[in-house]
Amino acid sequence: MSVLPDHLLRYQKFIGFMLKYWNSDLFANTASKVMDGDSDETQNTYDQTPEELVEDLKNMGPTYIKMGQLLSTRPDLLPDAYLKALATLQDDVPAIPYEQVHHIVEEEIGTRISKAFESFDEKPLASASIGQVHKATLRSGQPVAVKIQRPGIKKQFLSDLDTLKELAEMAVKHSVTAQKYAFDDVLVELRRILLQELDYHREAQNLISLGENLKEFKDLIVPQPILDYSSGKVLTMEYIEGRKITSISPLKQIEVDYSPLVDQLLNAYLQQVINDGFVHADPHPGNIQFTKDDKIALIDLGMVARFSPAIKQYILELLLAISKNNGEETARVLLSMSEIKEDANLKYFKKTISDIIMDSEHSRAKDLQTGRLLIQLNRLAADNGIHIPVEVNILGKILLNMDQIIAVLDPDFDLRDAIKRHSHKIMRDKMYEELKPENFFSSVLASKKFIEYLPDRLNTISKNLSENEFEIKINAFDEKRVTDGFQKVANRITLGLIIAAMIIGASMLMQVPSDFTILGYPGLAMIFFLLAAIGGIILSYIIIFRDDNLNNKD
């Protein structure tokens, strides 16, 4: 038994993990090469093997297993061998003993398992870091999947997240890299996502909402919850028999044209992002499955994202700009939606984005470019003092997973063209929606309020004008300082011209004989030379030693 307090043990685990991987060439090399098109991994050997990384994350606990699951869906960050090893974290977690499952289910649904279910399989279908799924049959004969949360998992997640929060805040204070990529903001977002996944009531509502939003897509299925047998820690939903969408055999890929299905899947996700603002945010291949009748099921709605109306508009503009390979418009939209620091290198940012967009113009699904492109733009922005909203990174992750799925179903699918087609249609539908009577009357109501307040505002303006109290405040430059500066410049130019004229005049007088001489030279010419020299010295002194007075003026 350890004599260290729990929080010190957590620090010890995390610091040990970071010391091992912080300087590892695994993450550094792959992250730097990802957008360079370097796909040859056979020559690369890293400090840690894939199996070693998996075991280290398992030893760190469920929070880090969850992070490993997220990494397993990011081919832009890790080589294939590591992705495959991390993918086992999604179904290679020790199962909860059935005795505990039995107790949790009965306690949560408030009735005996034998009364609620005709049958309940003791062996789980899958076991994950947050919970595990069992197949069961209701008394009505309907097959269902029952998802049970691991006991004590919420407390453990919160403890680990508190530790990470403290360390992230410390890192942001002392590390330029942590500040650039806003580690503390990333952790806040991770905390929000994990807490949502721990609330099965919320996931049940997510299933209902997504099912309603996608009901027009005949080949897409969203399993619906059985609310009478669900709670915050148990979720009972329709059972869908399927397999990972990327597990299709090569022969079937040749025999079946999946292009229409791919197009429908992409359209559904664009509708979620641009139109609904409610998105299935974790569409990795394990969460998108093929059914026996070749339909697509979207499962595991623990991780969702919500986009505000303003962000949805920006996302629509961004996708249209990328689909048209318009680098300048892409940069404009990104800058419009972002926070820009004072030292931001906007010129380099715009130029680099144009180059990136042009380089990826003819990419196809098999090149895995679209989602990766958005993640690269996010990194580029961070490197140049521009903070892009987190929604763009979420969209990048979604499209990155779409790229993987589409590359298996239809490697030659033109993702850019499909995005352009569906985005235009969604935009037209939104315009028609705004012309509906209910939306039209809301605009009329807003106009009515404006007209009601307009007379009072005009009266106030005219009153202030008549009483000479109308003021306009403008933040502008100091006009007096600018005019003083121009006057000094003009005076110095004039003095310089006079000095030059005196020198030229003196030179001409040198050729004229005169009885009045100084040091053997014509006296008048010498006087002009001396005056010009004195004037030049005085002017030089003022320029060199007195101009600071102008700079120091408030």
C-alpha positions as CSV (number, residue, x, y, z in Angstrom):
1,M,0.0,0.0,0.0
2,S,1.4,3.4,-1.0
3,V,2.0,6.0,1.8
4,L,1.7,8.9,-0.7
5,P,-1.6,10.9,-0.8
6,D,-3.8,10.2,-3.9
7,H,-3.1,13.6,-5.5
8,L,0.7,13.1,-5.2
9,L,0.3,9.6,-6.8
10,R,-1.5,11.2,-9.7
11,Y,1.2,13.8,-10.1
12,Q,3.8,11.1,-10.0
13,K,2.1,9.0,-12.7
14,F,1.6,12.0,-15.0
15,I,5.1,13.5,-14.6
16,G,6.7,10.0,-15.1
17,F,4.6,9.7,-18.4
18,M,5.6,13.1,-19.6
19,L,9.3,12.6,-18.8
20,K,9.2,9.5,-21.0
21,Y,7.4,11.0,-24.0
22,W,8.1,14.7,-23.9
23,N,11.4,14.4,-25.8
24,S,10.4,11.3,-27.7
25,D,10.9,11.5,-31.4
26,L,7.6,9.6,-31.9
27,F,5.3,12.6,-31.5
28,A,7.8,15.2,-32.7
29,N,8.7,13.6,-36.0
30,T,5.3,12.4,-37.0
31,A,3.6,15.7,-36.2
32,S,6.2,17.7,-38.2
33,K,6.0,15.3,-41.2
34,V,2.3,14.8,-41.4
35,M,1.6,17.5,-43.9
36,D,4.8,17.0,-45.9
37,G,3.4,13.9,-47.5
38,D,6.0,11.6,-45.9
39,S,4.1,8.4,-45.7
40,D,7.0,6.0,-45.7
41,E,7.1,4.7,-42.1
42,T,9.1,1.6,-42.8
43,Q,12.4,3.5,-42.3
44,N,11.3,5.1,-39.0
45,T,12.0,3.5,-35.6
46,Y,11.0,5.3,-32.5
47,D,12.0,5.2,-28.8
48,Q,8.7,3.5,-27.8
49,T,6.9,0.6,-29.5
50,P,3.1,0.8,-30.2
51,E,2.5,-1.9,-27.5
52,E,4.6,0.1,-25.0
53,L,2.5,3.2,-25.6
54,V,-0.7,1.3,-25.1
55,E,0.4,-0.3,-21.9
56,D,1.6,3.0,-20.5
57,L,-1.8,4.6,-21.2
58,K,-3.6,1.6,-19.6
59,N,-1.4,1.9,-16.5
60,M,-2.3,5.7,-16.3
61,G,-6.0,4.8,-15.9
62,P,-9.4,5.5,-17.6
63,T,-8.8,9.2,-18.3
64,Y,-5.7,8.5,-20.2
65,I,-7.3,5.5,-21.9
66,K,-9.9,7.9,-23.2
67,M,-7.1,10.2,-24.5
68,G,-5.6,7.2,-26.2
69,Q,-8.9,6.5,-27.9
70,L,-9.0,10.0,-29.2
71,L,-5.4,9.6,-30.5
72,S,-6.4,6.4,-32.3
73,T,-8.6,8.4,-34.6
74,R,-5.8,10.9,-35.5
75,P,-3.7,9.6,-38.4
76,D,-2.4,13.1,-38.8
77,L,-0.4,12.6,-35.6
78,L,0.8,9.0,-35.4
79,P,2.0,6.2,-37.7
80,D,-0.4,3.4,-38.6
81,A,1.2,0.9,-36.3
82,Y,0.5,3.1,-33.3
83,L,-3.0,3.9,-34.5
84,K,-3.8,0.2,-34.7
85,A,-2.4,-0.5,-31.3
86,L,-4.3,2.4,-29.7
87,A,-7.5,1.2,-31.4
88,T,-7.4,-1.8,-29.1
89,L,-8.1,0.5,-26.2
90,Q,-11.6,0.8,-27.6
91,D,-12.4,-2.9,-27.0
92,D,-9.5,-4.3,-24.9
93,V,-10.4,-3.0,-21.5
94,P,-11.1,-5.5,-18.6
95,A,-14.8,-6.2,-18.3
96,I,-16.9,-5.3,-15.3
97,P,-17.8,-8.5,-13.4
98,Y,-21.3,-9.6,-14.2
99,E,-22.3,-9.5,-10.5
100,Q,-21.6,-5.7,-10.4
101,V,-23.4,-5.3,-13.7
102,H,-26.4,-7.0,-12.3
103,H,-26.4,-4.9,-9.2
104,I,-25.9,-1.6,-11.1
105,V,-28.7,-2.3,-13.6
106,E,-31.3,-3.3,-11.0
107,E,-30.4,-0.3,-8.8
108,E,-30.6,2.2,-11.6
109,I,-33.8,1.0,-13.4
110,G,-35.5,0.3,-10.1
111,T,-36.6,-3.3,-11.0
112,R,-35.2,-6.8,-11.2
113,I,-33.4,-7.8,-14.4
114,S,-35.6,-10.9,-14.7
115,K,-38.7,-8.7,-14.7
116,A,-37.5,-6.1,-17.2
117,F,-35.7,-8.4,-19.7
118,E,-36.6,-11.7,-21.2
119,S,-32.8,-12.4,-21.5
120,F,-29.6,-10.6,-20.5
121,D,-26.3,-11.8,-21.8
122,E,-23.7,-12.0,-19.1
123,K,-20.8,-11.7,-21.5
124,P,-20.4,-8.0,-22.8
125,L,-20.5,-7.2,-26.5
126,A,-17.8,-4.5,-25.9
127,S,-15.9,-3.1,-22.9
128,A,-14.6,0.5,-23.0
129,S,-13.0,2.9,-20.5
130,I,-16.3,4.5,-19.4
131,G,-18.6,1.5,-19.6
132,Q,-19.5,-1.7,-21.3
133,V,-22.4,-2.9,-23.5
134,H,-24.5,-6.1,-23.0
135,K,-27.0,-7.5,-25.4
136,A,-30.5,-8.2,-24.0
137,T,-34.1,-8.8,-25.0
138,L,-37.1,-7.0,-23.7
139,R,-40.2,-8.8,-22.6
140,S,-41.8,-7.6,-25.8
141,G,-39.2,-9.6,-27.7
142,Q,-37.3,-6.5,-29.0
143,P,-33.5,-6.9,-28.9
144,V,-31.7,-4.1,-27.1
145,A,-28.2,-3.0,-26.1
146,V,-27.7,-2.1,-22.5
147,K,-24.8,0.3,-21.7
148,I,-23.5,0.2,-18.1
149,Q,-21.2,2.8,-16.6
150,R,-18.2,1.6,-14.7
151,P,-18.6,2.1,-10.9
152,G,-16.6,5.0,-9.5
153,I,-15.5,6.2,-13.0
154,K,-16.8,9.7,-12.6
155,K,-14.9,10.3,-9.4
156,Q,-11.7,9.0,-11.0
157,F,-12.1,11.1,-14.1
158,L,-12.7,14.3,-12.0
159,S,-9.6,13.6,-9.9
160,D,-7.4,13.0,-13.0
161,L,-8.9,16.1,-14.7
162,D,-8.2,18.3,-11.6
163,T,-4.6,17.1,-11.7
164,L,-4.3,17.9,-15.4
165,K,-5.9,21.3,-14.9
166,E,-3.3,22.3,-12.3
167,L,-0.4,21.1,-14.4
168,A,-1.8,22.7,-17.6
169,E,-2.2,26.1,-15.8
170,M,1.4,25.8,-14.7
171,A,2.5,24.9,-18.2
172,V,0.7,27.9,-19.8
173,K,2.4,30.3,-17.3
174,H,5.9,29.0,-18.1
175,S,5.8,27.4,-21.6
176,V,5.5,29.3,-24.9
177,T,4.2,26.2,-26.6
178,A,1.5,25.6,-24.0
179,Q,0.4,29.2,-24.4
180,K,0.4,29.0,-28.2
181,Y,-1.8,25.9,-28.3
182,A,-3.9,27.0,-25.2
183,F,-3.4,23.8,-23.3
184,D,-5.7,25.1,-20.5
185,D,-8.5,25.8,-23.0
186,V,-8.1,22.3,-24.5
187,L,-8.3,20.7,-21.1
188,V,-11.5,22.7,-20.3
189,E,-13.0,21.3,-23.6
190,L,-11.9,17.8,-22.7
191,R,-13.5,18.1,-19.3
192,R,-16.8,19.2,-20.8
193,I,-16.7,16.3,-23.3
194,L,-15.9,13.7,-20.7
195,L,-18.6,14.9,-18.3
196,Q,-21.1,14.7,-21.1
197,E,-20.1,11.2,-21.9
198,L,-20.6,10.2,-18.2
199,D,-24.2,11.4,-18.3
200,Y,-26.3,8.7,-20.0
201,H,-29.5,10.9,-19.6
202,R,-27.8,13.4,-21.9
203,E,-26.7,10.7,-24.4
204,A,-30.3,9.4,-24.6
205,Q,-31.5,12.9,-25.5
206,N,-28.7,13.2,-28.0
207,L,-29.9,9.9,-29.7
208,I,-33.4,11.3,-29.9
209,S,-32.3,14.7,-31.3
210,L,-30.0,13.2,-33.9
211,G,-32.6,10.6,-35.0
212,E,-35.1,13.4,-35.5
213,N,-32.6,15.6,-37.4
214,L,-31.6,12.8,-39.8
215,K,-35.0,11.2,-40.3
216,E,-35.0,12.2,-44.0
217,F,-31.9,10.1,-44.7
218,K,-33.3,6.7,-45.5
219,D,-30.0,4.8,-45.4
220,L,-28.9,6.2,-42.0
221,I,-30.0,4.7,-38.7
222,V,-29.7,6.2,-35.2
223,P,-30.7,3.7,-32.5
224,Q,-33.3,5.2,-30.2
225,P,-33.2,4.8,-26.4
226,I,-35.7,2.9,-24.3
227,L,-36.3,5.6,-21.7
228,D,-38.2,3.4,-19.2
229,Y,-35.0,1.3,-18.8
230,S,-32.5,4.1,-18.8
231,S,-30.9,6.3,-16.2
232,G,-27.8,8.4,-15.6
233,K,-25.6,5.3,-15.4
234,V,-27.6,2.8,-17.6
235,L,-28.6,3.4,-21.2
236,T,-30.9,0.9,-22.9
237,M,-31.3,1.4,-26.7
238,E,-32.3,-0.4,-29.8
239,Y,-29.8,-3.2,-30.8
240,I,-28.3,-2.8,-34.2
241,E,-26.3,-5.7,-35.6
242,G,-23.5,-4.4,-37.6
243,R,-19.7,-4.2,-38.1
244,K,-17.1,-1.5,-38.4
245,I,-17.7,0.4,-41.6
246,T,-14.0,0.1,-42.5
247,S,-14.1,-3.8,-42.3
248,I,-15.6,-4.3,-45.7
249,S,-13.8,-6.9,-47.7
250,P,-11.9,-5.8,-50.9
251,L,-14.1,-8.0,-53.0
252,K,-17.3,-6.3,-51.8
253,Q,-15.7,-2.9,-52.4
254,I,-15.3,-3.9,-56.1
255,E,-18.8,-5.5,-56.4
256,V,-20.8,-2.7,-54.8
257,D,-21.0,1.0,-55.7
258,Y,-20.9,2.8,-52.4
259,S,-20.8,6.3,-53.9
260,P,-24.4,7.1,-53.2
261,L,-24.1,6.0,-49.6
262,V,-21.0,8.0,-49.1
263,D,-22.6,11.0,-50.6
264,Q,-25.6,10.6,-48.3
265,L,-23.3,10.2,-45.2
266,L,-21.4,13.3,-46.1
267,N,-24.6,15.3,-46.7
268,A,-25.9,14.2,-43.3
269,Y,-22.8,15.5,-41.5
270,L,-22.8,18.8,-43.4
271,Q,-26.5,19.2,-42.4
272,Q,-25.5,18.6,-38.8
273,V,-22.7,21.1,-38.9
274,I,-24.2,23.9,-41.0
275,N,-27.9,23.6,-40.5
276,D,-28.7,21.9,-37.2
277,G,-25.7,23.0,-35.2
278,F,-25.8,19.7,-33.4
279,V,-23.1,17.2,-34.5
280,H,-22.1,13.6,-33.8
281,A,-18.6,14.7,-33.0
282,D,-16.8,11.3,-32.8
283,P,-17.5,9.6,-36.1
284,H,-14.5,7.2,-36.0
285,P,-15.0,3.9,-37.8
286,G,-16.0,2.1,-34.6
287,N,-19.0,4.5,-34.1
288,I,-20.2,4.2,-37.7
289,Q,-21.3,0.7,-38.6
290,F,-22.6,-1.2,-41.6
291,T,-25.9,-3.1,-40.9
292,K,-26.8,-6.4,-42.6
293,D,-28.9,-4.6,-45.2
294,D,-26.1,-2.2,-46.1
295,K,-27.3,0.8,-44.2
296,I,-25.2,3.0,-41.9
297,A,-25.8,3.2,-38.2
298,L,-24.5,6.1,-36.1
299,I,-23.9,4.9,-32.6
300,D,-22.3,6.2,-29.4
301,L,-23.7,9.8,-29.0
302,G,-21.7,10.5,-25.9
303,M,-19.6,13.1,-27.7
304,V,-21.5,15.8,-29.5
305,A,-20.7,19.4,-30.4
306,R,-23.0,22.4,-30.7
307,F,-22.3,25.3,-33.1
308,S,-23.8,28.7,-32.6
309,P,-25.6,30.5,-35.5
310,A,-22.6,32.8,-36.1
311,I,-20.1,29.9,-36.2
312,K,-22.4,28.0,-38.5
313,Q,-22.3,30.9,-41.0
314,Y,-18.5,31.1,-40.8
315,I,-18.2,27.3,-41.3
316,L,-20.4,27.4,-44.3
317,E,-18.3,30.2,-45.9
318,L,-15.1,28.3,-44.9
319,L,-16.2,25.1,-46.5
320,L,-17.3,26.8,-49.7
321,A,-14.0,28.7,-49.9
322,I,-12.0,25.4,-49.5
323,S,-14.2,23.5,-51.9
324,K,-13.5,26.2,-54.6
325,N,-9.8,26.1,-53.8
326,N,-9.9,29.8,-53.0
327,G,-6.9,30.4,-50.7
328,E,-7.5,34.2,-50.2
329,E,-11.2,33.7,-49.3
330,T,-10.2,30.8,-46.9
331,A,-7.8,33.1,-45.1
332,R,-10.4,36.0,-45.0
333,V,-13.0,33.7,-43.4
334,L,-10.5,32.3,-40.8
335,L,-9.4,35.7,-39.8
336,S,-13.0,37.0,-39.5
337,M,-13.9,34.3,-37.0
338,S,-10.6,34.3,-35.0
339,E,-8.9,36.3,-32.2
340,I,-5.8,38.0,-33.6
341,K,-2.9,38.9,-31.4
342,E,-0.9,42.2,-31.9
343,D,2.2,40.4,-33.1
344,A,0.3,38.2,-35.6
345,N,2.0,37.6,-38.9
346,L,-1.0,38.1,-41.2
347,K,0.9,38.5,-44.4
348,Y,2.7,35.1,-44.0
349,F,-0.5,33.5,-42.8
350,K,-2.5,34.5,-45.9
351,K,0.3,33.6,-48.3
352,T,0.9,30.2,-46.7
353,I,-2.9,29.4,-46.7
354,S,-3.1,30.2,-50.4
355,D,-0.1,27.9,-51.1
356,I,-1.7,25.0,-49.0
357,I,-5.1,25.3,-50.7
358,M,-3.6,25.3,-54.2
359,D,-1.3,22.3,-53.4
360,S,-4.3,20.2,-52.3
361,E,-6.6,21.2,-55.2
362,H,-6.7,17.8,-56.9
363,S,-6.8,15.6,-53.8
364,R,-9.2,12.7,-53.6
365,A,-10.6,10.8,-50.6
366,K,-7.8,8.2,-50.7
367,D,-5.3,11.1,-50.1
368,L,-6.9,11.8,-46.7
369,Q,-6.5,15.5,-47.2
370,T,-9.6,17.5,-46.2
371,G,-9.7,17.0,-42.5
372,R,-6.0,17.0,-42.3
373,L,-6.0,20.3,-44.1
374,L,-8.2,22.0,-41.5
375,I,-6.0,20.7,-38.7
376,Q,-2.9,22.1,-40.5
377,L,-4.6,25.5,-40.9
378,N,-5.3,25.4,-37.1
379,R,-1.6,24.8,-36.4
380,L,-0.5,27.4,-38.9
381,A,-2.8,30.0,-37.2
382,A,-1.4,29.1,-33.7
383,D,2.1,29.5,-35.0
384,N,1.3,33.0,-36.3
385,G,-0.6,34.5,-33.3
386,I,-4.1,33.7,-34.5
387,H,-6.6,31.8,-32.2
388,I,-9.1,29.9,-34.4
389,P,-12.4,28.9,-32.6
390,V,-12.4,25.3,-31.3
391,E,-15.3,24.5,-33.6
392,V,-12.9,24.5,-36.6
393,N,-10.7,21.9,-34.9
394,I,-13.9,19.8,-34.2
395,L,-14.8,20.1,-37.9
396,G,-11.3,19.0,-38.8
397,K,-11.6,15.9,-36.6
398,I,-15.0,15.1,-38.1
399,L,-13.7,15.4,-41.7
400,L,-10.6,13.5,-40.8
401,N,-12.7,10.6,-39.8
402,M,-14.9,11.0,-42.8
403,D,-11.8,10.9,-45.0
404,Q,-10.9,7.5,-43.5
405,I,-14.3,6.0,-44.0
406,I,-14.7,7.4,-47.5
407,A,-11.3,6.2,-48.5
408,V,-12.4,2.6,-47.8
409,L,-15.9,2.9,-49.4
410,D,-15.0,5.0,-52.4
411,P,-11.3,6.0,-52.8
412,D,-11.9,8.2,-55.8
413,F,-14.8,10.1,-54.2
414,D,-14.4,13.8,-54.9
415,L,-14.9,15.2,-51.4
416,R,-14.4,18.8,-52.4
417,D,-17.0,18.7,-55.1
418,A,-19.5,16.9,-52.8
419,I,-19.0,19.6,-50.1
420,K,-19.6,22.3,-52.6
421,R,-22.8,20.7,-54.0
422,H,-24.3,20.0,-50.6
423,S,-23.2,23.3,-49.1
424,H,-24.9,25.2,-51.9
425,K,-28.1,23.2,-51.4
426,I,-28.1,23.8,-47.6
427,M,-27.5,27.5,-48.3
428,R,-30.5,27.7,-50.7
429,D,-32.7,25.8,-48.2
430,K,-31.7,28.2,-45.4
431,M,-32.6,31.2,-47.7
432,Y,-36.0,29.6,-48.4
433,E,-36.5,28.9,-44.7
434,E,-35.9,32.6,-43.9
435,L,-38.7,33.5,-46.4
436,K,-41.3,31.5,-44.6
437,P,-44.1,33.5,-43.0
438,E,-43.0,32.9,-39.4
439,N,-39.5,34.1,-40.1
440,F,-40.8,37.0,-42.3
441,F,-43.0,38.2,-39.5
442,S,-40.1,38.2,-37.1
443,S,-38.2,40.5,-39.4
444,V,-41.3,42.7,-39.7
445,L,-41.5,42.9,-35.9
446,A,-37.9,43.9,-35.7
447,S,-38.5,46.7,-38.3
448,K,-41.6,47.8,-36.4
449,K,-39.6,48.2,-33.2
450,F,-37.0,50.2,-35.1
451,I,-39.7,52.5,-36.6
452,E,-41.3,53.0,-33.1
453,Y,-38.0,54.2,-31.5
454,L,-36.9,56.2,-34.6
455,P,-38.9,59.4,-33.9
456,D,-37.6,59.7,-30.3
457,R,-34.1,59.2,-31.4
458,L,-34.4,61.8,-34.2
459,N,-36.0,64.3,-31.7
460,T,-33.0,63.7,-29.4
461,I,-30.5,64.3,-32.2
462,S,-32.3,67.5,-33.5
463,K,-32.6,68.9,-29.9
464,N,-28.9,68.4,-29.3
465,L,-28.1,70.1,-32.6
466,S,-30.3,73.1,-31.9
467,E,-28.8,73.6,-28.4
468,N,-25.3,73.1,-29.8
469,E,-24.8,70.0,-27.6
470,F,-24.3,67.4,-30.4
471,E,-21.0,65.7,-30.1
472,I,-19.2,63.1,-32.1
473,K,-16.4,61.3,-30.4
474,I,-13.7,60.0,-32.8
475,N,-10.5,58.2,-31.7
476,A,-8.0,59.6,-34.1
477,F,-4.4,60.9,-34.2
478,D,-3.1,64.1,-32.6
479,E,-3.7,66.7,-35.3
480,K,-1.6,69.4,-33.7
481,R,1.4,67.1,-33.3
482,V,1.1,66.1,-37.0
483,T,0.8,69.8,-38.2
484,D,3.8,70.8,-35.9
485,G,5.8,68.0,-37.4
486,F,5.0,69.0,-41.0
487,Q,5.9,72.7,-40.1
488,K,9.3,71.6,-38.8
489,V,10.0,69.6,-41.9
490,A,9.0,72.5,-44.1
491,N,11.2,74.9,-42.2
492,R,14.2,72.6,-42.4
493,I,13.7,72.1,-46.1
494,T,13.5,75.8,-46.6
495,L,16.6,76.4,-44.5
496,G,18.4,73.7,-46.5
497,L,17.5,75.4,-49.8
498,I,18.8,78.8,-48.5
499,I,22.1,77.2,-47.4
500,A,22.4,75.5,-50.7
501,A,21.7,78.8,-52.5
502,M,24.3,80.6,-50.4
503,I,26.9,78.0,-51.3
504,I,26.1,78.2,-55.0
505,G,26.1,82.1,-54.9
506,A,29.4,82.1,-53.0
507,S,30.9,79.8,-55.7
508,M,29.8,82.2,-58.4
509,L,31.2,85.3,-56.5
510,M,34.6,83.5,-56.3
511,Q,35.0,84.2,-60.0
512,V,34.3,88.0,-59.6
513,P,37.4,90.2,-58.9
514,S,37.1,92.3,-55.7
515,D,39.3,94.7,-53.7
516,F,37.7,93.4,-50.5
517,T,39.3,90.1,-49.7
518,I,39.5,87.6,-46.8
519,L,42.5,85.3,-46.7
520,G,43.2,86.2,-50.3
521,Y,39.7,85.3,-51.5
522,P,36.8,87.6,-52.5
523,G,35.4,88.8,-49.1
524,L,31.7,88.6,-50.1
525,A,32.1,85.1,-51.3
526,M,33.8,84.1,-48.0
527,I,31.1,85.7,-45.9
528,F,28.4,83.6,-47.8
529,F,30.5,80.4,-47.3
530,L,30.9,81.1,-43.5
531,L,27.1,81.8,-43.1
532,A,26.3,78.6,-45.0
533,A,28.7,76.6,-42.8
534,I,27.2,78.0,-39.6
535,G,23.7,77.3,-40.8
536,G,24.6,73.7,-41.8
537,I,26.1,73.1,-38.4
538,I,23.1,74.5,-36.6
539,L,20.7,72.5,-38.7
540,S,22.7,69.3,-38.2
541,Y,22.7,69.9,-34.4
542,I,18.9,70.3,-34.3
543,I,18.3,67.2,-36.4
544,I,20.8,65.0,-34.4
545,F,20.2,66.3,-30.8
546,R,16.8,68.0,-30.7
547,D,14.5,65.6,-32.6
548,D,14.0,63.5,-29.5
549,N,11.9,66.3,-28.1
550,L,9.3,65.7,-30.7
551,N,9.3,61.9,-30.1
552,N,8.9,62.3,-26.4
553,K,5.9,64.6,-26.7
554,D,2.7,63.1,-25.4
